[in-house]
């Protein structure tokens, strides 16, 4: 089963590449997975994933619960390293550099690959200090004035500045759920990452807060490569340029979002997006 | 029949609760009634009078207890919080399991045994009872309480908060100290305060270590008075005046413990 799926996977992963080259000849590949296998102790969670994500695009990972989409997302900033007993085989390339190579500094990698989580995770600090924390630990600012300016800029980018500019010293825990999530996005943007990973960033939010975050994600494409895990297929079709469909730890199909949602090549993809299972 | 059992269980539980509350209420009322009568300003400001004379106070015991509990806290807080951070954030595998087991064993060791232990390794070599020996004994009693309270507090910090800080490019040690410990600071401080309240009333470990002193001393290598030991020696004495002084001391000690417990309550439920 593994051998056949492996062969199939390589065929599929080759397909988006020529198409990209037709549409946007200069598209650079930012993230690339090569024959990636992942294990939680004995249990294999990802089966030879091959995938190429172009830079400055939005890619959605969809699939039923437990299909491996979050696990794969977390291999891109090596967040799975902190779970005891996990093991990775294969490669993940970020700008052609294997992030699982022994020389890679994981702390620096995580600065370059930001992450926004399902549940908003404000630190028990003020709004200002939440955003300033990453700037300070990475020593990105050289003066107090520059720090303030970077915090303001990050909050602006996350469309939160106008709502919090008069209460920067209030506790971040006093913000609403949607504001907290935008604060977490601002915090991520403040350390100037190249890639932003989002693990179901809207699943705990109401529709209005969700809309704001989605608008924000679309704007982020201009500067960042964004990967978003979502359970909401409307969301995937609204915001993303590319969609990857995962099932039982395998990448079933990866293509432009429009093609996935109109003419999926795989029967399994079609069954999932039309709601026949999952 | 089902309703009958329901009522029966409810009644038994209610009666048990009333009994528990009644015991606590009786103790407090009894101490209040006896203590309030005996307490006066002299109690807080005067030294004990020689046998036969009435009056005097326990300023030596109050100051002695304060000094020894403070030193015990200074010794045990850094060690215990450090160990708890290790257990919660770094401890994987056998070593952590062993440390956790030993901390549990230490929590179960009777306090008089700890007193004898310090007597053997500190008092005998020094050839005298001392305040520092008393403080060390109290510190050992505080350690398991603080370790377990702190470890539990740290474990309640959501894993995603650690991941969020790591995702910003923070090294793990900074995540632990600046995010995890700060998030749990209320519960950690509460644990520390409750352990202070507990050792303030310990008598047995001080009997062989600090011994007691009829005079006010502030040097650490001399025997030092403490409220619990003074309560003990006054309560077993044949003099009525000493008995009422013991009640006054009991009253002060219980009030101190009560106030710390209330402070912890208010502290935990207070907003940032």
Interface residues (C-beta under 8 A of the other chain):
Chain A: X77 X79 X82 X84 X107 X108 X110 X111 X112 X113 X114 X115 X117 X118 X119 X121 X123 X124 X125 X133 X134 X137 X138 X171 X173 X184 X187 X188 X191
Chain B: X92 X158 X160 X161 X162 X163 X164 X165 X166 X167 X168 X169 X170 X171 X174 X178 X179 X182 X183 X272
